[in-house]
């Protein structure tokens, strides 16, 4: 008689379950990307793949599987190197767009 082996199902880890409970998009669980908001005028992004759109009132940044959309006014690209990006200006909204 064969013994049934107890295989662990490929269930989500605690971080992925948390993201799912918070009703966030799946890519929000990515550990290779980080988005920080400093005050109401600076957004620091790590893991950026490039800039899609750069205008005075909107900046769109290529991430792994989506675009990060930053809306506001008077944006200035303060720093961009090695996937790290800093945008400064009057921040109003941040959202994601699927590419």
DSSP file (Angstrom, degrees, kcal/mol; ACC not computed):
  #  RESIDUE AA STRUCTURE BP1 BP2  ACC     N-H-->O    O-->H-N    N-H-->O    O-->H-N    TCO  KAPPA ALPHA  PHI   PSI    X-CA   Y-CA   Z-CA
    1    1 A X              0   0    0      0, 0.0     2,-0.3     0, 0.0     0, 0.0   0.000 360.0 360.0 360.0 132.9    0.0    0.0    0.0
    2    2 A X        -     0   0    0      1,-0.1     2,-0.5     0, 0.0     0, 0.0  -0.544 360.0-131.5 -79.9 138.5    1.3    3.4   -1.0
    3    3 A X        -     0   0    0     -2,-0.3     2,-0.4     1,-0.0    -1,-0.1  -0.750  20.6-124.3 -89.6 130.8    1.8    6.0    1.6
    4    4 A X        -     0   0    0     -2,-0.5     2,-0.4     1,-0.0    -1,-0.0  -0.588  23.7-140.4 -75.7 128.3    0.4    9.4    0.8
    5    5 A X        -     0   0    0     -2,-0.4     2,-1.1     1,-0.0    -1,-0.0  -0.689  12.4-125.1 -90.1 143.0    3.0   12.0    1.1
    6    6 A X        -     0   0    0     -2,-0.4     2,-0.4     2,-0.0    -1,-0.0  -0.750  32.6-171.1 -88.4 102.4    2.0   15.3    2.6
    7    7 A X        -     0   0    0     -2,-1.1     2,-0.5     1,-0.0    -3,-0.0  -0.757  24.0-122.0 -94.4 138.6    2.9   17.9    0.0
    8    8 A X        -     0   0    0     -2,-0.4     2,-0.0     1,-0.1    -1,-0.0  -0.658  29.4-127.1 -76.6 127.1    2.8   21.5    0.8
    9    9 A X        -     0   0    0     -2,-0.5     2,-2.2     1,-0.1    -1,-0.1  -0.365  24.6-107.3 -70.7 156.7    0.5   23.2   -1.5
   10   10 A X        +     0   0    0     -2,-0.0    -1,-0.1     3,-0.0     3,-0.1  -0.299  62.2 161.5 -81.9  55.8    1.8   26.2   -3.3
   11   11 A X        -     0   0    0     -2,-2.2     2,-0.1     1,-0.1    -3,-0.0  -0.294  46.4 -86.9 -73.3 161.7   -0.2   28.5   -1.2
   12   12 A X        -     0   0    0      1,-0.1    -1,-0.1     4,-0.1    -3,-0.0  -0.371  41.1-119.5 -69.0 146.2    0.6   32.2   -0.9
   13   13 A X     >  -     0   0    0     -3,-0.1     4,-2.3     1,-0.1     5,-0.2  -0.233  37.5 -92.5 -74.5 174.5    3.0   33.3    1.7
   14   14 A X  H  > S+     0   0    0      1,-0.2     4,-2.3     2,-0.2     5,-0.1   0.868 125.3  51.5 -61.4 -38.0    2.0   35.7    4.4
   15   15 A X  H  > S+     0   0    0      2,-0.2     4,-2.4     1,-0.2    -1,-0.2   0.927 111.4  46.9 -65.6 -43.5    3.1   38.8    2.4
   16   16 A X  H  > S+     0   0    0      1,-0.2     4,-2.2     2,-0.2    -2,-0.2   0.872 111.8  51.2 -66.4 -36.3    1.1   37.8   -0.7
   17   17 A X  H  X S+     0   0    0     -4,-2.3     4,-2.6     2,-0.2    -1,-0.2   0.909 109.5  51.0 -64.9 -40.4   -2.0   37.0    1.4
   18   18 A X  H  X S+     0   0    0     -4,-2.3     4,-2.0     2,-0.2    -2,-0.2   0.928 110.4  48.5 -61.0 -45.7   -1.7   40.4    3.0
   19   19 A X  H  <>S+     0   0    0     -4,-2.4     5,-2.3     1,-0.2    -1,-0.2   0.902 112.4  49.2 -61.4 -40.9   -1.5   42.1   -0.4
   20   20 A X  H ><5S+     0   0    0     -4,-2.2     3,-1.3     1,-0.2    -2,-0.2   0.906 110.3  50.1 -65.6 -42.1   -4.5   40.0   -1.5
   21   21 A X  H 3<5S+     0   0    0     -4,-2.6    -1,-0.2     1,-0.3    -2,-0.2   0.840 107.7  53.8 -64.7 -33.3   -6.5   41.0    1.6
   22   22 A X  T 3<5S-     0   0    0     -4,-2.0    -1,-0.3    -5,-0.2    -2,-0.2   0.465 112.6-123.3 -80.5  -0.5   -5.7   44.7    1.0
   23   23 A X  T < 5 +     0   0    0     -3,-1.3     2,-0.2     1,-0.2    -3,-0.2   0.867  59.2 151.1  59.7  40.0   -7.1   44.3   -2.5
   24   24 A X      < -     0   0    0     -5,-2.3    -1,-0.2    -6,-0.1     5,-0.1  -0.636  54.2 -90.3 -94.9 158.0   -3.9   45.5   -4.1
   25   25 A X    >   -     0   0    0     -2,-0.2     3,-1.8     1,-0.1     4,-0.2  -0.307  38.7-111.6 -63.8 154.9   -2.7   44.4   -7.5
   26   26 A X  G >  S+     0   0    0      1,-0.3     3,-1.9     2,-0.2     4,-0.1   0.846 114.7  62.5 -57.9 -36.7   -0.5   41.3   -7.6
   27   27 A X  G >  S+     0   0    0      1,-0.3     3,-1.6     2,-0.2    -1,-0.3   0.651  84.0  78.3 -67.7 -11.9    2.6   43.2   -8.6
   28   28 A X  G <  S+     0   0    0     -3,-1.8    -1,-0.3     1,-0.3    -2,-0.2   0.689  85.5  62.7 -68.0 -16.4    2.4   45.2   -5.3
   29   29 A X  G <  S+     0   0    0     -3,-1.9    -1,-0.3    -4,-0.2    -2,-0.2   0.492  75.5 123.6 -85.6  -3.2    4.0   42.1   -3.6
   30   30 A X    <   -     0   0    0     -3,-1.6     3,-0.4     1,-0.1    -3,-0.0  -0.336  47.3-162.4 -61.9 134.6    7.2   42.4   -5.7
   31   31 A X  S    S+     0   0    0      1,-0.2    -1,-0.1    -2,-0.1    -3,-0.0   0.523  82.2  68.2 -95.5  -7.0   10.2   42.7   -3.5
   32   32 A X  S    S+     0   0    0     15,-0.1     2,-0.4     2,-0.0    -1,-0.2   0.388  95.7  63.0 -93.4   4.4   12.5   44.1   -6.3
   33   33 A X        -     0   0    0     -3,-0.4     2,-0.4    -5,-0.1    14,-0.2  -0.963  58.3-176.8-129.1 145.8   10.6   47.4   -6.4
   34   34 A X  E     -A   46   0A   0     12,-2.2    12,-3.0    -2,-0.4     2,-0.5  -0.986   5.2-171.5-144.6 132.1   10.2   50.1   -3.8
   35   35 A X  E     -A   45   0A   0     -2,-0.4     2,-0.4    10,-0.2    10,-0.2  -0.988  10.3-177.1-125.7 121.8    8.2   53.3   -4.0
   36   36 A X  E     -A   44   0A   0      8,-3.1     8,-2.7    -2,-0.5     2,-0.5  -0.938  15.3-152.5-120.3 141.4    8.5   55.9   -1.2
   37   37 A X  E     -A   43   0A   0     -2,-0.4     2,-0.7     6,-0.2     6,-0.2  -0.964   8.8-162.7-112.8 121.6    6.6   59.1   -0.8
   38   38 A X  E >>  -A   42   0A   0      4,-2.9     4,-1.3    -2,-0.5     3,-1.2  -0.907  60.8 -46.5-106.8 110.5    8.5   61.8    1.2
   39   39 A X  T 34 S-     0   0    0     -2,-0.7     0, 0.0     1,-0.2     0, 0.0  -0.380  98.2 -56.1  64.1-145.2    6.2   64.5    2.4
   40   40 A X  T 34 S+     0   0    0      1,-0.1    51,-1.9    -2,-0.0    -1,-0.2   0.159 132.5  50.9-114.1  16.9    3.8   65.7   -0.3
   41   41 A X  T <4 S+     0   0    0     -3,-1.2    48,-2.5    49,-0.2     2,-0.4   0.471  94.2  62.4-135.5  -0.4    6.5   66.7   -2.9
   42   42 A X  E  <  -AB  38  88A   0     -4,-1.3    -4,-2.9    46,-0.2     2,-0.5  -0.993  47.1-171.4-135.9 133.2    9.0   63.8   -3.5
   43   43 A X  E     -AB  37  87A   0     44,-2.6    44,-2.5    -2,-0.4     2,-0.5  -0.988   8.4-163.4-121.5 122.3    8.6   60.3   -4.8
   44   44 A X  E     -AB  36  86A   0     -8,-2.7    -8,-3.1    -2,-0.5     2,-0.4  -0.923  10.7-172.2-105.8 124.9   11.6   57.9   -4.6
   45   45 A X  E     -AB  35  85A   0     40,-3.3    40,-2.9    -2,-0.5     2,-0.4  -0.969   8.4-172.1-123.0 130.6   11.3   54.9   -6.8
   46   46 A X  E    S+AB  34  84A   0    -12,-3.0   -12,-2.2    -2,-0.4    38,-0.2  -0.971  72.0  35.5-119.2 139.1   13.7   51.9   -6.9
   47   47 A X  S    S+     0   0    0     36,-1.1    37,-0.2    -2,-0.4    -1,-0.1   0.578  76.0 158.9  96.3  13.2   13.4   49.2   -9.6
   48   48 A X        -     0   0    0     35,-2.4    -1,-0.3    -3,-0.2    15,-0.2  -0.455  29.6-163.3 -69.9 140.1   12.4   51.6  -12.4
   49   49 A X        -     0   0    0     13,-3.4     2,-0.3     1,-0.4    14,-0.2   0.617  61.8 -53.2 -96.8 -17.4   13.0   50.3  -15.9
   50   50 A X  E     -C   62   0A   0     12,-1.0    12,-2.6    33,-0.1     2,-0.5  -0.927  60.3 -74.2 161.5 176.2   12.8   53.6  -17.6
   51   51 A X  E     +C   61   0A   0     -2,-0.3    10,-0.2    10,-0.2     3,-0.1  -0.893  31.4 178.8-105.0 126.0   10.7   56.7  -18.1
   52   52 A X  E    S+     0   0A   0      8,-2.6     2,-0.4    -2,-0.5     9,-0.2   0.894  74.0   8.4 -87.5 -50.5    7.6   56.4  -20.3
   53   53 A X  E     -C   60   0A   0      7,-1.6     7,-2.5     2,-0.1     2,-0.4  -0.999  58.3-176.8-137.4 134.5    6.2   60.0  -20.1
   54   54 A X  E     +C   59   0A   0     -2,-0.4     2,-0.3     5,-0.2     5,-0.2  -0.877  24.8 142.4-135.6 103.9    7.8   63.0  -18.5
   55   55 A X        -     0   0    0      3,-2.6    20,-0.1    -2,-0.4     3,-0.1  -0.805  62.6 -98.3-131.4 172.4    5.7   66.2  -18.5
   56   56 A X  S    S+     0   0    0     -2,-0.3    19,-2.1     1,-0.2     3,-0.1   0.813 121.9  28.0 -64.6 -30.6    5.2   69.1  -16.1
   57   57 A X  S    S+     0   0    0      1,-0.2    15,-2.2    16,-0.2     2,-0.3   0.481 124.6  37.0-113.2  -4.4    2.0   67.6  -14.7
   58   58 A X  E     - D   0  71A   0     13,-0.2    -3,-2.6    -3,-0.1     2,-0.4  -0.984  52.1-173.7-150.2 138.2    2.4   63.8  -15.2
   59   59 A X  E     -CD  54  70A   0     11,-2.5    11,-3.1    -2,-0.3     2,-0.5  -0.998   7.7-166.5-129.4 127.4    5.3   61.3  -15.0
   60   60 A X  E     -CD  53  69A   0     -7,-2.5    -8,-2.6    -2,-0.4    -7,-1.6  -0.967   7.7-164.6-116.2 128.7    4.9   57.7  -16.1
   61   61 A X  E     -CD  51  68A   0      7,-2.6     7,-2.7    -2,-0.5     2,-0.4  -0.936  19.3-126.3-118.1 130.3    7.6   55.2  -15.1
   62   62 A X  E     +CD  50  67A   0    -12,-2.6   -13,-3.4    -2,-0.4   -12,-1.0  -0.609  35.1 174.0 -71.8 125.2    8.1   51.8  -16.6
   63   63 A X        -     0   0    0      3,-2.7   -15,-0.1    -2,-0.4   -16,-0.1  -0.411  51.3 -72.3-112.1-164.5    8.3   49.2  -13.8
   64   64 A X  S    S-     0   0    0      1,-0.2     3,-0.0    -2,-0.2    -2,-0.0   0.960 120.7  -5.4 -59.1 -56.3    8.4   45.4  -14.2
   65   65 A X  S    S+     0   0    0    -38,-0.1    34,-0.7    -3,-0.0     2,-0.3   0.147 129.3  33.1-128.4  19.0    4.9   44.7  -15.4
   66   66 A X  E    S- E   0  98A   0     32,-0.2    -3,-2.7    33,-0.1     2,-0.5  -0.964  74.6-103.0-160.6 172.6    3.1   48.0  -15.2
   67   67 A X  E     -DE  62  97A   0     30,-3.5    30,-2.5    -2,-0.3     2,-0.6  -0.926  25.0-143.3-106.4 133.1    3.4   51.8  -15.4
   68   68 A X  E     -DE  61  96A   0     -7,-2.7    -7,-2.6    -2,-0.5     2,-0.6  -0.874  19.1-156.5 -93.2 123.1    3.6   53.9  -12.3
   69   69 A X  E     -DE  60  95A   0     26,-3.3    26,-2.5    -2,-0.6     2,-0.5  -0.902   9.9-171.6-108.8 120.8    1.7   57.1  -12.9
   70   70 A X  E     -DE  59  94A   0    -11,-3.1   -11,-2.5    -2,-0.6     2,-0.4  -0.955   8.2-171.2-113.1 121.5    2.5   60.2  -10.8
   71   71 A X  E     +DE  58  93A   0     22,-3.3    21,-2.8    -2,-0.5    22,-2.0  -0.888  33.4  85.2-116.9 145.7    0.2   63.2  -11.3
   72   72 A X  E     - E   0  91A   0    -15,-2.2     2,-0.3    -2,-0.4    19,-0.2  -0.882  67.0 -67.7 169.6-135.9    0.6   66.7   -9.9
   73   73 A X  E    S+ E   0  90A   0     17,-1.5    17,-2.8    -2,-0.3   -16,-0.2  -0.989  92.1  18.6-151.0 155.5    2.3   69.9  -11.0
   74   74 A X  E    S-     0   0A   0     -2,-0.3   -17,-0.2    15,-0.2     2,-0.1   0.852  73.9-173.9  55.0  43.8    5.8   71.4  -11.5
   75   75 A X  E     -     0   0A   0    -19,-2.1     2,-0.4    14,-0.1    14,-0.2  -0.415   9.7-173.3 -73.6 144.5    7.6   68.0  -11.6
   76   76 A X  E     - E   0  88A   0     12,-2.7    12,-2.8    -2,-0.1     2,-1.1  -0.997  26.1-130.7-136.7 130.5   11.4   67.9  -11.8
   77   77 A X  E     + E   0  87A   0     -2,-0.4    10,-0.2    10,-0.2     3,-0.1  -0.719  30.9 175.7 -82.6 102.2   13.4   64.8  -12.3
   78   78 A X  E     +     0   0A   0      8,-1.9     2,-0.3    -2,-1.1    -1,-0.2   0.788  61.4   3.8 -82.0 -29.4   15.9   65.2   -9.5
   79   79 A X  E     + E   0  86A   0      7,-1.4     7,-2.7     2,-0.0    -1,-0.3  -0.970  54.1 169.0-159.8 137.2   17.8   61.8   -9.9
   80   80 A X  E     + E   0  85A   0     -2,-0.3     2,-0.3     5,-0.2     5,-0.2  -0.771  26.6 122.8-154.7 109.1   17.8   58.8  -12.2
   81   81 A X  E >  S+ E   0  84A   0      3,-2.2     3,-2.3    -2,-0.2    -2,-0.0  -0.935  70.5   2.8-162.6 143.6   20.5   56.1  -12.2
   82   82 A X  T 3  S-     0   0    0     -2,-0.3   -35,-0.2     1,-0.3     3,-0.1   0.826 129.8 -51.2  50.9  40.2   20.7   52.4  -11.8
   83   83 A X  T 3  S+     0   0    0      1,-0.3   -35,-2.4   -36,-0.1   -36,-1.1   0.459 112.2 119.2  80.5   0.5   16.9   52.0  -11.6
   84   84 A X  E <   +BE  46  81A   0     -3,-2.3    -3,-2.2   -38,-0.2     2,-0.4  -0.866  38.8 178.3-101.6 133.8   16.6   54.6   -8.8
   85   85 A X  E     -BE  45  80A   0    -40,-2.9   -40,-3.3    -2,-0.5     2,-0.5  -0.997  14.7-166.8-139.0 134.9   14.5   57.6   -9.7
   86   86 A X  E     -BE  44  79A   0     -7,-2.7    -8,-1.9    -2,-0.4    -7,-1.4  -0.985   5.9-172.6-127.0 123.5   13.5   60.7   -7.7
   87   87 A X  E     -BE  43  77A   0    -44,-2.5   -44,-2.6    -2,-0.5     2,-0.4  -0.952   4.8-167.5-115.3 130.6   10.7   63.0   -8.8
   88   88 A X  E     +BE  42  76A   0    -12,-2.8   -12,-2.7    -2,-0.5     2,-0.3  -0.932  34.8  86.8-119.9 143.9   10.0   66.3   -7.0
   89   89 A X  E    S-     0   0A   0    -48,-2.5     2,-1.1    -2,-0.4   -15,-0.2  -0.964  84.9 -39.0 161.2-168.5    7.0   68.5   -7.4
   90   90 A X  E     - E   0  73A   0    -17,-2.8   -17,-1.5    -2,-0.3     2,-0.3  -0.745  62.8-149.9 -88.4 100.3    3.5   69.1   -6.1
   91   91 A X  E     + E   0  72A   0    -51,-1.9   -19,-0.2    -2,-1.1     3,-0.1  -0.518  32.5 156.5 -77.0 131.5    2.2   65.5   -5.7
   92   92 A X  E     +     0   0A   0    -21,-2.8     2,-0.3     1,-0.4   -20,-0.2   0.657  62.7   4.1-120.0 -36.2   -1.6   64.9   -6.2
   93   93 A X  E     - E   0  71A   0    -22,-2.0   -22,-3.3     2,-0.0     2,-0.4  -0.996  47.0-163.9-157.0 143.3   -2.1   61.3   -7.2
   94   94 A X  E     + E   0  70A   0     -2,-0.3     2,-0.3   -24,-0.2   -24,-0.2  -1.000  26.4 154.4-128.7 132.5   -0.2   58.1   -7.7
   95   95 A X  E     - E   0  69A   0    -26,-2.5   -26,-3.3    -2,-0.4     2,-0.4  -0.910  34.6-116.3-147.6 173.9   -1.7   55.1   -9.6
   96   96 A X  E     - E   0  68A   0     -2,-0.3     2,-0.4   -28,-0.2   -28,-0.2  -0.909  17.4-166.8-117.3 143.9   -0.8   52.1  -11.7
   97   97 A X  E     - E   0  67A   0    -30,-2.5   -30,-3.5    -2,-0.4     2,-0.4  -0.996  23.8-125.6-126.2 135.8   -1.5   51.3  -15.3
   98   98 A X  E       E   0  66A   0     -2,-0.4   -32,-0.2   -32,-0.2   -30,-0.0  -0.649 360.0 360.0 -79.3 133.7   -1.1   47.8  -16.8
   99   99 A X              0   0    0    -34,-0.7    -1,-0.1    -2,-0.4   -33,-0.1   0.474 360.0 360.0 -76.9 360.0    1.1   47.9  -19.9
